[in-house]
Amino acid sequence: MESFTYRDIGEKRNALEHDAATLLGRMLFEFGRLDMSVGLCLAWVGGGKQLESRTRKFEEAGFNAKLEALAADVESFMPKGSKRHSAYSNWIERAHKLREIRNQLAHGRWGFDAANGLAINIIGLPTSTTQIENHYTLGELESVVENLLSLTAELNQLRDRWSI
């Protein structure tokens, strides 16, 4: 078992915080790109025939509202049971899951367990009995970034294959 000095733990904590912050920054950048891609998908529904009005409608909308609007458009314009309907619906479901994770990561506060290499996201007030802690390795945070990259690429492929 390796023993660490107080200084070693401090250095490990600082390095862990730096690496986690870098990954969280990347996550926010990639989430912004994904949000824009969903917004463009919504603006261009119907080949852009309502581009101005749909742009105004969705430019200030939150990501959840955009996903709900996209789901409604899929229901309206794609036959239920079709490959394209299923592909978009599955994509929207995965996007919602990542949205929830992003919300937790972006709105929680952070602590670090340097000895075990864990970044700890904490939701709720310290005085709350319902406070929740989620522990992440750097690899798990990197996975969130990779999933966001994958979702953006997949949405672009869906739009190329089956525009709404």
Buried (B, 14 or more C-beta within 10 A) or exposed (E): EEEEEEEEBEEBBEEBBEBBEBBBEBBBEBBEBBBEBBBBBBBBBEEEEBEEEBBEBBEEBEBEEBBBBBBEBBEEBBEEEEEBBEBBBEBBEBBBEBBEBBEBBEEBEBBBBBEEBBBBBBBEEEEEEEEEEBEBBBEEBBEBBEBBBBBBEBBEEBBEEBBB
